[in-house]
Protein backbone atom coordinates (compact mmCIF):
# COMPACT_ATOMS: atom_id res chain seq x y z
CA UNK A 1 0.00 0.00 0.00
CA UNK A 2 1.17 3.51 -0.84
CA UNK A 3 2.14 5.73 2.05
CA UNK A 4 2.98 9.41 1.66
CA UNK A 5 6.63 9.83 2.57
CA UNK A 6 9.17 12.60 2.62
CA UNK A 7 9.95 14.39 -0.63
CA UNK A 8 12.37 17.02 -1.81
CA UNK A 9 9.53 18.44 -3.94
CA UNK A 10 7.49 19.09 -0.80
CA UNK A 11 10.52 20.56 0.95
CA UNK A 12 11.14 22.92 -1.96
CA UNK A 13 7.52 24.04 -2.10
CA UNK A 14 7.44 24.59 1.67
CA UNK A 15 10.70 26.53 1.64
CA UNK A 16 9.48 28.75 -1.19
CA UNK A 17 6.23 29.52 0.63
CA UNK A 18 8.11 30.39 3.83
CA UNK A 19 10.73 32.54 2.13
CA UNK A 20 8.24 34.36 -0.10
CA UNK A 21 6.04 35.16 2.92
CA UNK A 22 9.07 36.50 4.79
CA UNK A 23 10.15 38.56 1.75
CA UNK A 24 6.65 39.99 1.38
CA UNK A 25 6.57 41.02 5.06
CA UNK A 26 10.01 42.62 4.79
CA UNK A 27 9.42 44.30 1.41
CA UNK A 28 12.14 42.32 -0.35
CA UNK A 29 11.40 42.19 -4.09
CA UNK A 30 14.52 40.64 -5.57
CA UNK A 31 15.41 36.99 -5.98
CA UNK A 32 17.34 35.70 -2.98
CA UNK A 33 17.71 32.03 -3.89
CA UNK A 34 20.70 32.06 -6.24
CA UNK A 35 23.00 30.45 -3.66
CA UNK A 36 20.72 27.40 -3.48
CA UNK A 37 20.48 26.67 -7.20
CA UNK A 38 23.71 24.72 -7.69
CA UNK A 39 23.57 22.83 -4.39
CA UNK A 40 19.91 21.89 -4.87
CA UNK A 41 20.44 20.63 -8.42
CA UNK A 42 23.57 18.72 -7.41
CA UNK A 43 21.85 17.34 -4.32
CA UNK A 44 18.93 16.00 -6.33
CA UNK A 45 21.28 14.59 -9.00
CA UNK A 46 23.23 12.65 -6.37
CA UNK A 47 20.38 11.96 -3.96
CA UNK A 48 18.17 10.25 -6.52
CA UNK A 49 20.87 7.58 -6.92
CA UNK A 50 20.48 6.94 -3.20
CA UNK A 51 16.76 6.48 -3.78
CA UNK A 52 17.50 3.98 -6.55
CA UNK A 53 19.93 2.01 -4.40
CA UNK A 54 17.45 2.01 -1.49
CA UNK A 55 15.15 -0.06 -3.70
CA UNK A 56 11.49 -0.73 -3.08
CA UNK A 57 11.32 0.45 0.57
CA UNK A 58 12.10 4.00 -0.60
CA UNK A 59 8.79 4.03 -2.53
CA UNK A 60 10.22 6.14 -5.35
CA UNK A 61 10.33 3.36 -7.94
CA UNK A 62 8.85 3.47 -11.41
CA UNK A 63 6.04 1.52 -13.02
CA UNK A 64 6.78 -1.74 -14.85
CA UNK A 65 8.66 -1.34 -18.13
CA UNK A 66 9.89 -3.56 -20.93
CA UNK A 67 12.58 -1.07 -21.98
CA UNK A 68 16.15 -2.32 -22.28
CA UNK A 69 17.25 0.06 -19.51
CA UNK A 70 14.59 -1.01 -17.00
CA UNK A 71 15.85 -1.93 -13.53
CA UNK A 72 14.78 -4.75 -11.26
CA UNK A 73 14.72 -3.85 -7.58
CA UNK A 74 14.45 -7.29 -6.04
CA UNK A 75 10.81 -8.12 -6.71
CA UNK A 76 11.31 -9.60 -10.19
CA UNK A 77 9.60 -6.65 -11.93
CA UNK A 78 11.53 -4.55 -14.45
CA UNK A 79 10.71 -0.90 -13.82
CA UNK A 80 11.40 2.55 -15.25
CA UNK A 81 14.47 3.91 -13.43
CA UNK A 82 12.76 7.22 -12.66
CA UNK A 83 15.47 8.05 -10.15
CA UNK A 84 18.05 8.00 -12.95
CA UNK A 85 15.81 10.06 -15.24
CA UNK A 86 15.51 12.73 -12.56
CA UNK A 87 19.21 12.65 -11.75
CA UNK A 88 20.21 13.12 -15.38
CA UNK A 89 17.65 15.90 -15.82
CA UNK A 90 19.11 17.81 -12.90
CA UNK A 91 22.68 17.24 -14.13
CA UNK A 92 21.64 18.76 -17.47
CA UNK A 93 20.11 21.76 -15.68
CA UNK A 94 23.19 22.16 -13.49
CA UNK A 95 25.52 22.17 -16.52
CA UNK A 96 23.33 24.77 -18.26
CA UNK A 97 23.22 26.87 -15.08
CA UNK A 98 27.00 26.82 -14.58
CA UNK A 99 27.53 27.76 -18.24
CA UNK A 100 24.97 30.55 -17.80
CA UNK A 101 26.85 31.85 -14.77
CA UNK A 102 30.16 31.74 -16.64
CA UNK A 103 28.62 33.78 -19.45
CA UNK A 104 26.95 36.10 -16.93
CA UNK A 105 23.61 35.35 -18.57
CA UNK A 106 20.76 37.19 -16.87
CA UNK A 107 18.59 34.05 -16.73
CA UNK A 108 21.26 32.44 -14.53
CA UNK A 109 22.55 35.37 -12.50
CA UNK A 110 19.28 37.16 -11.73
CA UNK A 111 16.61 34.51 -12.31
CA UNK A 112 18.48 31.28 -11.62
CA UNK A 113 16.30 30.18 -8.72
CA UNK A 114 13.12 30.74 -10.67
CA UNK A 115 14.51 28.73 -13.59
CA UNK A 116 15.45 25.99 -11.12
CA UNK A 117 11.84 25.90 -9.91
CA UNK A 118 10.65 25.62 -13.51
CA UNK A 119 13.22 23.00 -14.54
CA UNK A 120 12.78 20.87 -11.43
CA UNK A 121 9.00 21.14 -11.51
CA UNK A 122 8.73 20.37 -15.23
CA UNK A 123 11.02 17.36 -15.28
CA UNK A 124 9.53 15.91 -12.10
CA UNK A 125 6.00 16.47 -13.45
CA UNK A 126 6.88 14.29 -16.46
CA UNK A 127 8.50 11.50 -14.42
CA UNK A 128 5.49 11.31 -12.10
CA UNK A 129 3.53 9.67 -14.93
CA UNK A 130 6.00 6.78 -14.61
CA UNK A 131 5.35 6.20 -10.90
CA UNK A 132 2.61 4.10 -9.32
CA UNK A 133 1.24 6.77 -6.98
CA UNK A 134 -2.51 7.17 -6.47
CA UNK A 135 -4.09 9.97 -8.47
CA UNK A 136 -6.02 12.96 -7.13
CA UNK A 137 -7.31 14.77 -10.21
CA UNK A 138 -7.67 12.79 -13.42
CA UNK A 139 -4.27 11.20 -14.09
CA UNK A 140 -2.45 13.61 -11.74
CA UNK A 141 -1.08 12.75 -8.30
CA UNK A 142 -0.19 15.16 -5.52
CA UNK A 143 3.38 15.52 -6.83
CA UNK A 144 2.05 16.56 -10.23
CA UNK A 145 0.12 19.35 -8.53
CA UNK A 146 3.11 20.49 -6.48
CA UNK A 147 5.38 20.43 -9.52
CA UNK A 148 2.87 22.34 -11.65
CA UNK A 149 2.85 24.90 -8.85
CA UNK A 150 6.64 25.17 -9.02
CA UNK A 151 6.52 25.81 -12.77
CA UNK A 152 3.83 28.47 -12.35
CA UNK A 153 5.74 30.07 -9.47
CA UNK A 154 8.95 30.29 -11.51
CA UNK A 155 7.18 31.69 -14.57
CA UNK A 156 5.26 34.30 -12.54
CA UNK A 157 8.39 35.42 -10.71
CA UNK A 158 10.38 35.75 -13.95
CA UNK A 159 7.53 37.76 -15.47
CA UNK A 160 7.30 39.99 -12.37
CA UNK A 161 11.05 40.48 -12.23
CA UNK A 162 11.10 41.47 -15.90
CA UNK A 163 8.19 43.86 -15.42
CA UNK A 164 9.82 45.52 -12.39
CA UNK A 165 13.09 45.81 -14.30
CA UNK A 166 11.34 47.49 -17.24
CA UNK A 167 9.52 49.89 -14.89
CA UNK A 168 12.84 50.93 -13.32
CA UNK A 169 14.34 51.88 -16.70
N, C-alpha and C positions, 0 to 999 in steps of 0.2 A: 504494500500500500504506500502511496505517495505521502510524504510528510514534508511540509514547508521547512526548509533549512536556511542556513545562513547564505548570503549571496553578496558578492561585490557590487552587483547592480543595485541592490537595495541600500548598501552602504553609500554608494555614490549619490543616489537620489536623496537619501537622508542628509548627507553632508551638504549637498547643494541647497536644499531647503533651509537648513540651519544658517549657512553662510549668507545666502541671499536675504534672509530675514534680518540678520545682523547688519548687513550692508545697508538695507533699506532704513533701519532705525538710526544708523550713523550717517546717512547721507552719502555713502560711498557709491559712486556710479561707474567706476572703472573695473575692469577684470582684475581679479586678485589671485587667480588660480594657476598662473603660468608655472609656478614652481612645482606643481603637482603633476603636470602633463607627462613628462618623461618617466618619473617614478611610477605613476599609475599604469601607463602603457607597458612598461617593462615588468611591473609586478604581475599584471594579468598574463602577459606572455609567458612568464616563468611559472606562475601559480597554476595555470590551467594544466600544465604537465603534472603537477602534484595531484590535481583532481583525476587525471587519467590514471596515474599510478595507484591512486587510492582504490580504484575499481568501483564495483557496484555499491558498496556502502556509502560512497560519496554522493550518490543520487544525482550525478551530473552527466550520466551516460546518454548516448544517442539511441535512436530507434533502430530496429533491425535493418541491415543493409546487405545487399549482395555485391557491393562494390569491391574491387580488388584491394582497396586500402582499408576495408572494415577491420575493426579490432574485436577480439573476443576477450571478455573480462572475467572469465572463469565460470560462466554459466552455459557455455556452449552456443551462445547466440552471437553472430557477427553483427556489430553495430557501427553506426557512423561515429567516427572519432571527433565528436563536436568540440572536445577540449583542444584538439590540435587545430581545428579550423579557427577557433577563437584566438589561440596563441599566434598563429601565423597572421591573422588579420591585424592583431595589435602590433606585431613586429613590423608589418608593412606601414602601419600608421606611424610608429615610432621612427622608422627610417625617413619617411616623408617629413615628419616634424623636425627632426635634427637637420635635414637638408634645408628646410624652410628657415630655421634659426640661423644656419650658416649664411644663407643668402639675405638675411634680415627681412624676410618676407612678412608683410603685415599680418597675414592670416596666422602665422606662427607666433610672432612676437607680441601682437596685441590681442589676438583672438584665439590663441592656441587652446585654451581650456574649453572654449565653446566648441571648437572643432573636435576636440577629444570627446566631448559629450555626444556630438553628432556621430562621429566614427564609431565609438563604442556602442552607442545605442542602436545604430543601423546594422552593424555586423551581428550584434547579439540578437536583435529582432529576427534576422534571417535564420540564425542557427537554432532558435527556439522552435522552429517548425520541425526540426529533426530530433526533438526531445519528447519523451513520453509523459509530459506533465498534463494534468487535467486542464481543460479549457474553461474560460469564464464567459467570453463573448465570442460567439461563432467559433472560429478556429484558434482564437487568441487566448493565451494563458496570462497569468499575472505578470510574468516577465516581459511579454510582448507589450503590455500596457505601460510598464515602467520604462522600457526602452523607447517606445514611441514618445513618451514624455521627455526623455533625454534629448531626442532629436529635435522636438519642438522647442525645448528650452534653448538649445544651442542656436537654432535658427533665429529665434526671437531675439536673443541677446546679440547676435551678430548684426541683425537688422537695427536694433536699438543703438548699438555702438556706432554703426555707420551713420545713422540719422543724427546722433549727438555730435559726431565729428563734423558732419556737413553743416550743422547749425553753428558750430564754433568758428567756421571759416568765414 
